[in-house]
Amino acid sequence: MDEMRLQPVRNVALLSNSGAGKTSLAEALLYASGAIPTLGSVLRGTTVSDFEPEEFHHHCSTSTSLLQFTWNQTAITLVDSPGASSLLGESLAALRAVDAVIIVLTAGAGVRTELARLWSRVKEFELPCLVFVNGMDKEGASLDAALDVCRTQLERPPIPMTLPIRSGATFDSVMDVLDETLIRSGDSSPKVERAAIPTEMEQALKHARKQLIEAVAESDEGLLNRYLEQGGISRDQLVQGLRSDILTRQFLPLYTGSALRHVGIWSLLNAIVTLLPSPAERMAIHPAAGRHPESGQPCERKGSVEEPFSGLVFKTIIDPFVGRLSYCRALSGTIHADSTALNGTRHVREKLGHFYTILGKKHVAISSVQAGEIVAIGKLKDTQTGDTLCHESAPICYPGLGLPRPVLSFAIEAKSKSEIDKVSLGLHKLIEEDPTLEFVRNQETKDMVLSGMGQLHLDLALEKLRRKFGAEVTLHTPKVPYRETIKTASQAQGKYKKQTGGHGQYGDCWLEISPLARGEGFVFEHRVVGGAVPRNFIPAIEKGVVEAMQEGGLSGFPVVDVRVAVYDGSFHTVDSSEMAFKIAGSMAFKKAMEAGHPVLLEPLMLVEIDTPTDTVGAVMGDINARRGRIVSVNADGHTEQIKALVPLAELLKYAPALTAMTGGRGSYAMEFSRYEEVPRELAGKIVEEHNVERHAVAAH
């Protein structure tokens, strides 16, 4: 497919809510272009872009796929990403690789949270956009409703580019406003039939075309004058004006049809080629900005093939049989397969493997890649998702992908001890594929904790773990990392005396412990005077205290926020040792803790919740019920952002609760804020539960 290099290029992402028919639309575009011989089905598992076993099982896209084909002498790369909210990271990463997007709306439905979040990023990146309203064959589907969604929820004026035509219960045609023709198609053949506009539809077409011409003319003073003077503008002028307005995001050209019935696809395919910008056109306005990896100085690339090579890796696929594939958007220059490049992010040289163009799971090797193209690179050793590849003589590092942090965590346990290493290795490989997953071993609770963007996200990760790496795990709610501290100052003696046949062991110290302000940690002070305890034994006492702090007396949680002072003691010239004073220090600390009115602390999280205005009352009420405190509420268009401080223990199962309250339209992110004392009525119950668990583990 090296001949693609001689053709114009279009890189386009398909974005939608889950279930809007995005993958079906991608299939219809491939079918209309002749890239595939038959129209596949999501339900039957026969689409080109959904080919993973998990996608067959869940009947939805679970991973970004590339669909590369040609139409009208133009090389098109469609990037089909999942629409589910918990897989949002895939779509956010894909936006860094494309020059335009197609928003897929469902006729009769609005914009849910996942698409609203994507739309916010589309606006941030200033990406040109087309809208395709799918499902116009369904009963009750309304063009006016779709136009209203664009105006109110996407907040940009829509311009109808095709008008749906029904003939009784049949929907097989659209009127193309730009070409002033009726286009009839069906799912039995990719070919379309052009026909004259029916008399009864002429007035609707005339009105739509006038609306289009006026919208284009109003954005260009020269076109406006020509339109006012001559009463019209030529088709070429209209197309040029449209291209300019789409590039500068003046309005939303809106296409209608049905992906399943293969209606309206031909007009959209032509629009991708005719109206959307090439990589060079877009980068002329928005150069790729980065920094020099060593000096940190700003630098940029304008997308020219004459510039030094640079590219951004926006997705990684690791397969036990195929190996590693890295999806890379070339932002400047040209480079050949099997060359050496610099990883500007990690400051290492990288040997590039073979280059491939991709159509779903089909790979075709090519010899080189140049600015504007998207390829898969085989067997990169050190390069991760979000890294920059560049020419060694002209290094550059582009910003990372800016992916969201996980919000839902589970403790995982291998089905057998022999599989622990297999689980750990497999999860680290999956995280290389999907950086929105996180996996840590909590040294305190001993849990292996897997975190993701939602329940579906974690379910898919475990399905892949089982399929790709043969590792089985069970899920548990993760433990909350509580802490212990004291309320009042106290003193205690620790005296360790042991006589054996030879030298004995003797250590004696008096400690005073007092509470510190929350978050201050641990302070150790030496106040001994008169040599009651030799100075060389003081570090041993501190070491004994630090070890004792790892398990507090209430329920074995670490102790924090205490000041410990050693102020007296005694020693034996023969039997005293560092070990004896270490044990004495530990004994004294434990006794002093008991006398200092110990209390339990819990982690408090700062939570930012985005919720539609109509559910903000329910969300705030739920936060209060979770012992949370509202910090602020700010309106942002049709959503409200609530900031609140909430105990982590109340958030372990918050993701499904928020989904239920908001109908899937809400989202949240959280980060650790500080520790606070657990209310007395809850502390006793928590301590009792943990003590029962500790005793059970000890007995086992």
C-alpha positions as CSV (number, residue, x, y, z in Angstrom):
1,M,0.0,0.0,0.0
2,D,3.0,2.3,-0.5
3,E,1.0,4.0,-3.2
4,M,-1.0,5.7,-0.4
5,R,1.9,8.1,-0.2
6,L,1.0,9.6,-3.5
7,Q,-2.5,10.4,-2.4
8,P,-4.1,12.9,-0.1
9,V,-4.6,11.7,3.5
10,R,-7.5,12.1,6.0
11,N,-7.3,10.9,9.6
12,V,-10.7,10.9,11.3
13,A,-11.9,9.6,14.7
14,L,-15.5,8.3,15.2
15,L,-17.0,9.4,18.5
16,S,-20.3,8.6,20.1
17,N,-22.2,7.5,23.1
18,S,-22.2,3.7,23.7
19,G,-24.8,2.1,21.5
20,A,-25.1,4.9,18.9
21,G,-23.9,2.7,16.1
22,K,-20.4,4.0,15.6
23,T,-18.9,0.6,14.7
24,S,-21.8,-0.1,12.4
25,L,-21.1,3.2,10.7
26,A,-17.5,2.3,10.3
27,E,-18.5,-1.0,8.7
28,A,-20.9,0.8,6.3
29,L,-18.2,3.3,5.2
30,L,-15.8,0.4,4.5
31,Y,-18.5,-1.4,2.5
32,A,-19.4,1.7,0.5
33,S,-15.8,2.3,-0.4
34,G,-15.4,-1.3,-1.6
35,A,-12.8,-2.1,1.2
36,I,-14.9,-5.1,2.3
37,P,-17.2,-7.3,0.2
38,T,-20.1,-7.7,2.7
39,L,-21.6,-5.6,5.4
40,G,-20.8,-7.1,8.8
41,S,-22.9,-7.0,12.0
42,V,-22.0,-6.1,15.6
43,L,-24.5,-8.6,17.0
44,R,-23.2,-11.4,14.8
45,G,-19.6,-10.5,15.6
46,T,-18.6,-10.0,12.0
47,T,-17.5,-6.4,11.8
48,V,-14.0,-5.5,10.8
49,S,-13.2,-3.2,13.7
50,D,-14.5,-5.5,16.5
51,F,-12.4,-8.6,16.3
52,E,-11.3,-9.3,19.9
53,P,-13.1,-12.1,21.8
54,E,-14.2,-9.6,24.5
55,E,-15.9,-7.5,21.8
56,F,-17.9,-10.6,20.6
57,H,-18.9,-11.3,24.2
58,H,-20.0,-7.8,25.1
59,H,-21.3,-6.8,21.6
60,C,-19.5,-3.5,21.8
61,S,-16.1,-2.0,21.0
62,T,-13.6,-2.5,23.8
63,S,-10.4,-1.2,22.1
64,T,-9.4,1.3,19.5
65,S,-9.0,-0.1,16.0
66,L,-7.6,1.4,12.8
67,L,-9.5,1.1,9.5
68,Q,-7.3,2.2,6.6
69,F,-8.8,2.3,3.1
70,T,-9.0,4.5,0.0
71,W,-11.9,6.6,-1.5
72,N,-11.6,8.9,-4.5
73,Q,-7.8,8.7,-4.6
74,T,-7.6,9.6,-0.9
75,A,-6.1,7.5,1.9
76,I,-8.5,7.5,4.8
77,T,-7.7,6.3,8.3
78,L,-10.8,5.9,10.5
79,V,-10.0,5.5,14.2
80,D,-12.9,3.6,15.8
81,S,-12.7,3.8,19.6
82,P,-15.1,2.5,22.3
83,G,-18.0,4.6,23.4
84,A,-18.5,3.2,26.9
85,S,-17.7,5.7,29.7
86,S,-15.3,3.4,31.5
87,L,-13.2,3.0,28.3
88,L,-13.0,6.7,27.7
89,G,-9.2,6.7,27.8
90,E,-9.1,4.9,24.4
91,S,-11.0,7.7,22.7
92,L,-9.1,10.5,24.4
93,A,-5.8,9.0,23.2
94,A,-7.2,8.6,19.7
95,L,-8.0,12.3,19.5
96,R,-4.2,13.1,19.6
97,A,-3.8,11.1,16.4
98,V,-6.4,12.6,14.1
99,D,-7.2,15.8,12.3
100,A,-11.0,15.7,12.4
101,V,-13.8,13.9,14.1
102,I,-17.3,12.5,13.2
103,I,-19.7,12.7,16.0
104,V,-22.3,9.9,15.7
105,L,-25.6,10.8,17.3
106,T,-28.6,8.4,17.8
107,A,-31.8,9.8,16.3
108,G,-34.0,10.8,19.2
109,A,-31.3,10.7,21.9
110,G,-29.2,13.4,23.4
111,V,-25.5,13.7,24.4
112,R,-24.6,11.5,27.4
113,T,-21.7,12.2,29.7
114,E,-19.1,10.1,27.9
115,L,-19.7,12.0,24.7
116,A,-19.9,15.3,26.5
117,R,-16.4,14.7,28.0
118,L,-15.1,13.8,24.5
119,W,-16.7,16.8,23.0
120,S,-15.0,19.0,25.6
121,R,-11.6,17.5,24.5
122,V,-12.5,18.0,20.8
123,K,-13.1,21.7,21.5
124,E,-9.9,21.9,23.5
125,F,-7.9,20.5,20.6
126,E,-9.9,22.6,18.1
127,L,-10.7,19.7,15.9
128,P,-12.9,20.1,12.8
129,C,-16.1,18.1,13.1
130,L,-18.9,16.5,11.1
131,V,-22.1,15.0,12.7
132,F,-23.8,11.9,11.5
133,V,-27.3,11.2,12.9
134,N,-27.7,7.4,12.8
135,G,-30.9,5.4,13.1
136,M,-33.1,7.7,11.0
137,D,-35.0,4.5,9.9
138,K,-36.4,4.1,13.4
139,E,-39.9,5.1,14.3
140,G,-40.1,8.6,15.8
141,A,-36.6,9.6,14.5
142,S,-36.6,13.4,13.9
143,L,-34.2,15.6,12.1
144,D,-35.4,18.6,14.1
145,A,-34.6,16.8,17.3
146,A,-31.1,16.1,16.1
147,L,-30.6,19.8,15.1
148,D,-31.8,20.8,18.6
149,V,-29.2,18.5,20.2
150,C,-26.4,20.2,18.3
151,R,-27.7,23.7,19.2
152,T,-28.3,23.1,22.9
153,Q,-25.9,20.3,24.0
154,L,-23.0,20.7,21.5
155,E,-23.6,24.4,21.5
156,R,-22.7,25.0,17.9
157,P,-25.1,25.9,15.0
158,P,-25.9,22.8,12.8
159,I,-26.3,22.9,9.1
160,P,-28.2,20.0,7.4
161,M,-26.1,18.5,4.6
162,T,-28.5,15.6,3.8
163,L,-32.2,15.4,4.4
164,P,-33.9,12.0,5.1
165,I,-36.6,10.8,2.8
166,R,-39.2,8.3,3.8
167,S,-41.5,6.4,1.5
168,G,-44.2,5.0,3.8
169,A,-42.4,2.7,6.2
170,T,-39.3,2.5,4.0
171,F,-36.2,4.6,4.5
172,D,-33.7,4.2,1.7
173,S,-32.9,7.7,0.5
174,V,-31.4,11.0,1.4
175,M,-31.3,14.3,-0.4
176,D,-27.7,15.6,-0.7
177,V,-28.0,19.4,-0.2
178,L,-24.5,20.2,-1.6
179,D,-25.0,18.1,-4.8
180,E,-28.8,18.8,-5.1
181,T,-29.6,15.2,-5.8
182,L,-31.4,12.2,-4.3
183,I,-29.2,9.3,-3.3
184,R,-30.9,5.9,-2.9
185,S,-29.0,3.0,-1.4
186,G,-29.6,-0.3,0.4
187,D,-27.7,-3.0,2.3
188,S,-27.7,-5.5,-0.6
189,S,-25.1,-3.6,-2.6
190,P,-22.5,-0.9,-1.9
191,K,-23.6,0.9,-5.1
192,V,-25.9,3.9,-4.9
193,E,-28.5,5.3,-7.3
194,R,-28.7,9.0,-8.1
195,A,-32.1,10.4,-8.9
196,A,-33.9,13.7,-9.5
197,I,-35.5,15.3,-6.5
198,P,-39.2,14.5,-6.1
199,T,-41.4,17.5,-6.8
200,E,-42.9,17.4,-3.3
201,M,-39.3,17.6,-1.8
202,E,-38.0,20.5,-3.9
203,Q,-39.1,23.2,-1.5
204,A,-37.4,21.4,1.5
205,L,-34.2,21.1,-0.5
206,K,-34.4,24.8,-1.7
207,H,-34.7,25.9,2.0
208,A,-31.9,23.7,3.2
209,R,-29.5,24.9,0.4
210,K,-30.3,28.5,1.1
211,Q,-29.5,27.9,4.7
212,L,-26.2,26.3,3.8
213,I,-25.2,29.1,1.3
214,E,-26.1,31.8,3.8
215,A,-24.1,30.2,6.6
216,V,-21.0,29.9,4.4
217,A,-21.4,33.4,3.0
218,E,-21.8,35.0,6.4
219,S,-18.4,33.8,7.4
220,D,-16.5,35.3,4.4
221,E,-17.0,38.9,3.5
222,G,-16.0,38.3,-0.2
223,L,-18.5,35.4,-0.5
224,L,-21.2,37.4,1.2
225,N,-20.8,40.4,-1.2
226,R,-20.9,38.0,-4.2
227,Y,-24.0,36.3,-2.8
228,L,-25.8,39.6,-2.2
229,E,-24.8,41.0,-5.6
230,Q,-25.4,37.8,-7.7
231,G,-28.0,36.0,-5.6
232,G,-25.8,32.9,-5.4
233,I,-22.3,31.4,-5.3
234,S,-20.8,28.6,-7.4
235,R,-20.4,25.0,-6.1
236,D,-16.6,25.4,-6.0
237,Q,-16.9,28.5,-4.0
238,L,-19.4,26.9,-1.7
239,V,-17.1,23.9,-1.2
240,Q,-14.1,26.1,-0.5
241,G,-16.1,28.2,1.9
242,L,-17.4,25.0,3.7
243,R,-13.9,23.6,4.0
244,S,-12.7,26.9,5.6
245,D,-15.6,27.0,8.0
246,I,-15.2,23.4,9.1
247,L,-11.5,23.9,9.6
248,T,-12.2,27.0,11.8
249,R,-15.3,25.3,13.5
250,Q,-17.9,27.9,12.5
251,F,-20.8,25.4,12.5
252,L,-21.6,21.6,12.4
253,P,-22.4,20.1,9.0
254,L,-25.0,17.4,9.8
255,Y,-25.5,14.2,7.8
256,T,-28.4,11.8,8.3
257,G,-28.9,8.1,7.5
258,S,-28.8,4.5,8.8
259,A,-25.6,2.6,9.1
260,L,-27.5,-0.8,9.3
261,R,-29.5,0.0,6.1
262,H,-26.5,1.6,4.4
263,V,-28.4,4.8,3.8
264,G,-26.7,8.2,3.7
265,I,-23.2,6.7,3.8
266,W,-22.1,7.8,0.3
267,S,-22.6,11.5,1.1
268,L,-20.7,11.1,4.4
269,L,-17.8,9.3,2.6
270,N,-17.6,12.1,0.1
271,A,-17.7,14.7,2.9
272,I,-14.7,13.1,4.6
273,V,-12.6,13.5,1.4
274,T,-14.1,16.8,0.1
275,L,-14.7,18.8,3.3
276,L,-12.4,17.6,6.1
277,P,-8.8,18.9,6.2
278,S,-5.6,17.0,5.3
279,P,-2.9,16.7,8.0
280,A,-0.9,19.5,6.3
281,E,-3.9,21.8,6.2
282,R,-4.7,21.4,9.9
283,M,-1.1,21.5,11.1
284,A,-0.6,24.8,9.1
285,I,-3.0,26.3,11.7
286,H,-2.2,24.1,14.7
287,P,1.5,23.0,14.6
288,A,2.6,20.2,16.9
289,A,4.1,21.9,19.9
290,G,6.6,20.1,22.1
291,R,9.9,20.7,24.0
292,H,13.5,19.8,23.6
293,P,14.0,16.7,25.7
294,E,17.2,18.1,27.3
295,S,16.9,21.9,27.4
296,G,13.2,22.0,27.9
297,Q,13.0,24.8,25.3
298,P,9.7,25.0,23.3
299,C,9.9,23.7,19.8
300,E,7.3,22.7,17.1
301,R,6.7,20.8,13.9
302,K,4.4,22.1,11.1
303,G,3.8,18.7,9.5
304,S,6.1,19.0,6.6
305,V,7.8,15.9,5.1
306,E,10.9,18.1,4.8
307,E,11.1,18.5,8.6
308,P,13.0,15.9,10.7
309,F,10.9,12.9,11.6
310,S,8.7,12.9,14.7
311,G,5.7,10.9,15.8
312,L,3.5,10.2,18.8
313,V,2.6,6.7,19.9
314,F,-1.1,6.8,21.0
315,K,-1.8,3.1,21.5
316,T,0.1,-0.2,22.3
317,I,-1.1,-3.7,21.6
318,I,0.7,-6.7,23.2
319,D,-0.2,-10.1,22.1
320,P,1.5,-13.3,23.4
321,F,1.7,-14.7,19.8
322,V,2.0,-11.6,17.6
323,G,4.1,-9.5,19.9
324,R,4.0,-5.7,20.5
325,L,2.5,-3.3,18.0
326,S,2.7,0.5,18.6
327,Y,0.2,2.8,16.8
328,C,2.1,5.9,15.8
329,R,0.9,9.1,14.2
330,A,3.8,10.6,12.2
331,L,3.7,14.4,12.8
332,S,6.7,15.4,10.6
333,G,9.3,14.1,8.3
334,T,9.8,10.6,6.8
335,I,11.4,7.5,8.3
336,H,12.0,4.0,6.9
337,A,11.3,0.7,8.6
338,D,14.1,-0.9,10.5
339,S,15.7,2.5,11.2
340,T,16.8,3.9,14.5
341,A,15.0,6.7,16.2
342,L,15.2,8.5,19.6
343,N,12.5,8.1,22.2
344,G,12.4,11.7,23.2
345,T,10.2,10.9,26.3
346,R,12.6,8.3,27.8
347,H,15.9,9.5,26.3
348,V,16.8,6.1,24.8
349,R,17.5,5.0,21.3
350,E,14.9,2.7,19.7
351,K,15.3,0.3,16.9
352,L,12.1,0.5,14.8
353,G,10.7,-2.7,13.5
354,H,8.4,-3.2,10.5
355,F,5.7,-0.7,9.5
356,Y,2.1,-1.8,8.8
357,T,-1.1,-0.3,7.6
358,I,-4.1,-1.8,9.3
359,L,-7.6,-2.8,8.5
360,G,-9.0,-4.2,11.7
361,K,-6.9,-7.3,12.4
362,K,-5.4,-7.4,8.9
363,H,-1.8,-6.0,8.6
364,V,0.0,-5.0,5.4
365,A,3.7,-4.2,5.6
366,I,5.0,-0.9,4.1
367,S,8.5,0.4,3.7
368,S,8.3,3.8,5.3
369,V,6.0,6.4,6.9
370,Q,5.8,10.1,6.4
371,A,4.2,13.2,7.9
372,G,0.4,12.9,8.4
373,E,0.2,9.1,8.2
374,I,-0.7,6.6,10.9
375,V,1.1,3.3,11.1
376,A,1.6,0.4,13.4
377,I,5.3,-0.2,14.3
378,G,6.4,-3.7,15.3
379,K,8.5,-4.8,18.3
380,L,9.5,-1.5,19.9
381,K,11.5,-2.4,23.0
382,D,11.2,0.6,25.4
383,T,8.5,2.8,23.9
384,Q,5.2,3.1,25.8
385,T,1.8,4.7,25.0
386,G,2.2,8.5,25.0
387,D,5.9,8.5,24.1
388,T,7.5,10.6,21.3
389,L,9.7,9.1,18.6
390,C,12.0,11.5,16.7
391,H,15.1,11.9,14.7
392,E,18.2,11.8,16.9
393,S,19.6,15.0,15.3
394,A,16.5,17.0,16.0
395,P,15.0,15.8,19.3
396,I,11.6,16.8,20.4
397,C,9.2,15.6,23.1
398,Y,5.4,16.1,22.7
399,P,3.1,16.3,25.7
400,G,1.7,13.1,27.1
401,L,-1.8,11.9,26.4
402,G,-3.4,13.4,29.5
403,L,-5.5,10.4,30.3
404,P,-7.9,10.3,33.3
405,R,-6.9,8.5,36.5
406,P,-8.8,5.3,37.6
407,V,-11.8,5.7,39.9
408,L,-12.7,2.1,40.8
409,S,-10.5,-0.3,42.7
410,F,-10.6,-4.0,43.6
411,A,-8.2,-6.2,45.6
412,I,-7.3,-9.2,43.4
413,E,-6.2,-12.6,44.6
414,A,-4.6,-15.3,42.4
415,K,-6.6,-18.6,42.3
416,S,-3.4,-20.3,43.4
417,K,0.0,-19.1,44.8
418,S,1.8,-20.6,41.8
419,E,0.0,-18.1,39.6
420,I,0.9,-14.9,41.5
421,D,3.9,-14.1,39.2
422,K,1.8,-14.9,36.1
423,V,-0.9,-12.5,37.4
424,S,1.6,-9.7,38.1
425,L,3.3,-10.1,34.7
426,G,0.0,-10.2,32.8
427,L,-1.4,-7.1,34.5
428,H,1.8,-5.1,33.8
429,K,1.5,-6.1,30.1
430,L,-2.2,-5.0,30.1
431,I,-1.2,-1.7,31.6
432,E,1.3,-1.1,28.8
433,E,-1.7,-1.6,26.4
434,D,-4.0,0.6,28.5
435,P,-2.4,3.3,30.8
436,T,-5.8,4.0,32.4
437,L,-5.4,0.8,34.4
438,E,-3.3,0.8,37.5
439,F,-1.9,-2.2,39.5
440,V,-0.1,-1.8,42.8
441,R,0.9,-4.1,45.7
442,N,-0.2,-2.3,48.9
443,Q,2.7,-2.9,51.3
444,E,0.5,-2.0,54.3
445,T,-2.6,-4.1,53.6
446,K,-0.7,-6.7,51.5
447,D,-3.5,-6.4,48.9
448,M,-2.8,-6.6,45.1
449,V,-5.0,-3.7,44.0
450,L,-6.3,-3.3,40.4
451,S,-7.8,0.1,39.5
452,G,-9.7,1.1,36.4
453,M,-12.3,3.6,35.0
454,G,-15.3,1.4,35.9
455,Q,-16.7,-2.0,36.3
456,L,-16.7,-2.8,32.5
457,H,-13.1,-1.7,32.3
458,L,-12.0,-4.0,35.1
459,D,-14.1,-6.9,33.8
460,L,-12.5,-6.6,30.4
461,A,-9.0,-6.5,31.9
462,L,-9.6,-9.7,33.8
463,E,-11.0,-11.4,30.7
464,K,-7.9,-10.4,28.8
465,L,-5.7,-11.6,31.7
466,R,-7.3,-15.0,31.5
467,R,-7.3,-15.3,27.7
468,K,-3.9,-13.9,26.9
469,F,-1.9,-15.0,30.0
470,G,-3.9,-17.9,31.4
471,A,-4.1,-16.2,34.8
472,E,-7.3,-16.6,37.0
473,V,-8.1,-14.2,39.8
474,T,-10.9,-13.4,42.3
475,L,-12.0,-9.9,43.2
476,H,-12.5,-8.4,46.7
477,T,-13.3,-4.9,48.0
478,P,-9.9,-3.5,48.9
479,K,-9.0,-2.8,52.5
480,V,-9.0,0.8,53.7
481,P,-5.6,1.9,54.9
482,Y,-6.6,3.2,58.4
483,R,-4.1,4.8,60.8
484,E,-3.8,5.1,64.6
485,T,-2.8,8.0,66.8
486,I,-3.2,9.3,70.3
487,K,-5.4,12.1,71.8
488,T,-3.3,12.9,74.9
489,A,0.3,12.8,76.1
490,S,1.5,9.9,78.2
491,Q,4.6,8.4,79.6
492,A,5.7,4.8,80.1
493,Q,8.7,2.7,81.0
494,G,10.1,-0.1,78.9
495,K,12.4,-2.4,80.7
496,Y,13.8,-5.5,79.1
497,K,15.9,-7.8,81.4
498,K,16.9,-11.3,80.5
499,Q,19.5,-13.5,82.2
500,T,21.0,-16.4,80.4
501,G,24.1,-18.5,81.2
502,G,26.6,-16.0,80.0
503,H,26.0,-12.3,79.4
504,G,22.4,-11.2,80.0
505,Q,20.3,-8.6,78.2
506,Y,19.4,-5.3,79.9
507,G,17.7,-2.2,78.5
508,D,15.6,0.4,80.3
509,C,14.1,3.6,79.0
510,W,11.3,6.0,79.8
511,L,9.3,7.6,76.9
512,E,6.9,10.4,76.6
513,I,4.6,10.5,73.6
514,S,2.4,13.4,72.6
515,P,0.1,14.0,69.6
516,L,1.2,16.0,66.6
517,A,-1.0,18.0,64.2
518,R,-2.6,15.9,61.5
519,G,-0.2,15.1,58.7
520,E,3.1,15.9,60.6
521,G,4.1,12.2,60.8
522,F,6.7,11.3,63.4
523,V,9.2,13.2,65.5
524,F,11.8,11.6,67.8
525,E,13.6,13.6,70.5
526,H,16.6,12.8,72.8
527,R,16.1,14.5,76.2
528,V,18.2,12.2,78.4
529,V,20.6,14.1,80.8
530,G,23.3,12.9,83.1
531,G,24.1,9.8,81.1
532,A,21.2,7.7,82.4
533,V,21.1,6.1,78.9
534,P,24.4,6.2,76.9
535,R,24.1,8.2,73.7
536,N,25.1,5.2,71.6
537,F,21.9,3.3,72.6
538,I,19.5,6.2,71.6
539,P,19.3,5.2,67.9
540,A,18.4,1.6,69.0
541,I,15.5,3.0,71.1
542,E,14.3,5.0,68.1
543,K,14.5,2.0,65.9
544,G,12.4,0.0,68.4
545,V,9.8,2.8,68.4
546,V,9.7,3.0,64.6
547,E,9.1,-0.8,64.4
548,A,6.4,-0.7,67.1
549,M,4.7,2.1,65.1
550,Q,4.1,-0.3,62.2
551,E,1.3,-2.0,64.2
552,G,-0.7,0.1,66.6
553,G,-2.4,-1.4,69.7
554,L,-6.0,-0.8,68.6
555,S,-6.1,-3.0,65.6
556,G,-2.7,-3.3,64.1
557,F,-2.8,-0.2,61.9
558,P,0.3,2.0,61.5
559,V,0.7,4.8,64.1
560,V,1.1,8.4,62.8
561,D,1.3,12.0,64.0
562,V,3.2,11.4,67.3
563,R,6.1,13.0,69.0
564,V,8.3,10.5,71.0
565,A,10.9,11.7,73.5
566,V,13.2,9.5,75.5
567,Y,13.9,11.3,78.8
568,D,15.2,8.7,81.3
569,G,16.3,5.1,81.8
570,S,19.2,3.0,83.1
571,F,21.8,0.6,81.7
572,H,24.1,-2.2,82.7
573,T,27.8,-1.9,81.9
574,V,28.0,-5.5,80.8
575,D,24.5,-6.7,79.8
576,S,23.2,-3.6,77.9
577,S,23.1,-3.8,74.2
578,E,21.5,-2.2,71.2
579,M,19.1,-5.1,70.8
580,A,18.0,-4.8,74.5
581,F,17.4,-1.1,74.1
582,K,15.5,-1.6,70.9
583,I,13.2,-4.1,72.6
584,A,12.8,-1.7,75.6
585,G,11.9,1.2,73.3
586,S,9.3,-0.9,71.6
587,M,7.8,-2.0,75.0
588,A,7.7,1.6,76.3
589,F,6.0,2.9,73.2
590,K,3.3,0.2,73.3
591,K,2.5,1.0,76.9
592,A,2.5,4.7,76.3
593,M,0.1,4.3,73.4
594,E,-2.4,2.4,75.6
595,A,-2.3,5.3,78.1
596,G,-2.6,8.0,75.4
597,H,-6.2,7.4,74.5
598,P,-5.6,5.9,71.0
599,V,-8.0,6.7,68.2
600,L,-8.5,5.5,64.7
601,L,-7.9,7.7,61.6
602,E,-9.4,7.2,58.1
603,P,-8.3,8.6,54.8
604,L,-10.4,11.5,53.5
605,M,-10.6,12.0,49.7
606,L,-11.2,15.2,47.7
607,V,-13.8,14.1,45.2
608,E,-14.8,16.1,42.1
609,I,-18.1,15.0,40.7
610,D,-19.6,16.1,37.3
611,T,-23.3,15.6,37.2
612,P,-26.2,16.8,35.1
613,T,-28.1,19.7,36.7
614,D,-31.3,17.6,37.1
615,T,-29.5,15.0,39.3
616,V,-27.4,17.4,41.4
617,G,-29.8,17.3,44.4
618,A,-29.7,13.5,44.5
619,V,-25.9,13.4,44.3
620,M,-25.4,16.0,47.1
621,G,-27.9,14.1,49.3
622,D,-26.0,10.9,48.7
623,I,-22.6,12.6,49.5
624,N,-24.1,13.8,52.9
625,A,-25.3,10.2,53.6
626,R,-21.7,9.0,53.0
627,R,-20.4,11.3,55.8
628,G,-19.1,13.7,53.1
629,R,-18.8,17.5,53.3
630,I,-19.6,19.6,50.3
631,V,-16.8,22.1,49.6
632,S,-18.2,23.8,46.5
633,V,-20.7,23.5,43.7
634,N,-20.0,25.2,40.3
635,A,-22.2,25.3,37.2
636,D,-20.6,24.5,33.8
637,G,-23.2,24.6,31.0
638,H,-25.6,21.7,31.5
639,T,-23.6,20.1,34.3
640,E,-22.6,20.9,37.8
641,Q,-19.2,20.1,39.4
642,I,-19.4,19.2,43.0
643,K,-16.3,19.2,45.2
644,A,-16.6,17.3,48.4
645,L,-14.5,15.7,51.1
646,V,-15.6,12.1,51.7
647,P,-14.1,9.2,53.7
648,L,-12.5,6.6,51.4
649,A,-14.4,3.8,53.2
650,E,-17.7,5.4,51.8
651,L,-16.3,5.5,48.2
652,L,-15.3,1.9,47.6
653,K,-18.5,1.2,45.7
654,Y,-19.3,4.7,44.6
655,A,-18.9,4.2,40.8
656,P,-22.0,2.0,40.3
657,A,-24.0,4.2,42.8
658,L,-23.2,7.4,40.8
659,T,-24.1,5.6,37.6
660,A,-27.5,4.6,39.0
661,M,-28.2,8.2,40.3
662,T,-27.3,9.9,37.1
663,G,-28.4,7.3,34.5
664,G,-24.8,6.9,33.4
665,R,-24.3,10.6,32.8
666,G,-22.2,11.3,35.9
667,S,-18.4,10.9,36.4
668,Y,-16.0,11.6,39.2
669,A,-12.3,11.7,40.1
670,M,-10.8,11.7,43.5
671,E,-7.4,12.2,45.2
672,F,-6.2,11.8,48.8
673,S,-6.6,14.8,51.0
674,R,-5.8,14.0,54.6
675,Y,-6.5,11.7,57.5
676,E,-9.3,12.5,60.0
677,E,-10.5,10.8,63.2
678,V,-13.2,8.1,62.7
679,P,-16.4,8.9,64.6
680,R,-16.4,7.0,67.9
681,E,-19.6,5.0,67.0
682,L,-18.0,3.7,63.8
683,A,-14.4,3.2,65.2
684,G,-15.4,0.5,67.6
685,K,-17.1,-1.5,64.9
686,I,-14.2,-1.2,62.5
687,V,-11.7,-2.2,65.2
688,E,-13.8,-5.2,66.1
689,E,-14.1,-6.4,62.5
690,H,-10.4,-6.0,61.9
691,N,-9.4,-7.8,65.1
692,V,-11.7,-10.7,64.2
693,E,-10.0,-10.8,60.7
694,R,-6.5,-10.7,62.3
695,H,-7.2,-13.5,64.6
696,A,-8.7,-15.6,61.8
697,V,-5.6,-15.1,59.7
698,A,-3.3,-15.9,62.6
699,A,-5.3,-19.1,63.4
700,H,-5.1,-20.1,59.7
